[in-house]
């Protein structure tokens, strides 16, 4: 399966120059990747699907090489 947006992202900084439609496509591609992984692994992943846009928004606005964010998760996906 091809992921044209994800394939051209080399770092989170690349998100800064993306348009809203490109970010929306990136979110769709990330969900496809997550669903593909979970078709071969059994895990709880609803929380991962729920924060895709949030993560993209944060990374498209902030530069986490210098900006800091504290994020506490109650659930995590385990391999």
SVG drawing of the C-alpha trace seen along z (x, -y; Angstrom):
<svg xmlns="http://www.w3.org/2000/svg" viewBox="-11 -27 27 38">
<polyline fill="none" stroke="black" stroke-width="0.4" points="0.0,0.0 1.3,-3.4 1.3,-6.4 2.3,-9.4 2.2,-12.0 3.8,-9.8 6.5,-8.7 7.7,-12.3 7.8,-13.1 11.4,-12.9 10.8,-14.7 8.0,-16.4 9.3,-19.8 8.0,-18.8 4.5,-19.1 5.0,-22.9 4.9,-23.4 1.9,-21.2 -1.5,-22.5 -4.7,-21.6 -5.7,-19.0 -2.2,-17.5 -2.5,-17.2 -5.9,-15.6 -4.5,-13.1 -1.6,-12.4 -4.1,-11.7 -6.0,-9.2 -2.7,-7.5 -1.7,-7.2 -5.0,-5.6 -4.5,-3.1 -1.1,-2.2 -2.4,-1.7 -5.3,0.4 -2.9,2.4 -0.7,3.1 -3.6,4.1 -4.9,6.5 -1.9,8.7 -1.6,7.8 -4.2,7.8 -4.2,4.6 -6.3,1.8 -5.9,-1.1 -9.0,-3.3 -7.0,-6.0 -4.4,-6.0 -7.0,-6.7 -8.5,-9.4 -5.3,-11.5 -4.1,-11.4 -5.3,-14.9 -4.2,-16.2 -0.6,-14.9 -0.4,-16.3 -1.7,-19.7 0.8,-19.9 3.7,-18.9 2.6,-21.3 2.6,-24.2 5.3,-23.5 9.0,-22.6 9.6,-19.8 13.3,-20.1 13.0,-23.1 9.4,-23.3 8.3,-21.0 5.0,-19.2 4.1,-16.9 1.8,-14.2 0.5,-11.5 -1.3,-8.6 -3.6,-6.3 -3.5,-3.6 -0.7,-2.6 -0.5,-0.1 1.9,2.8 3.4,5.0"/>
</svg>
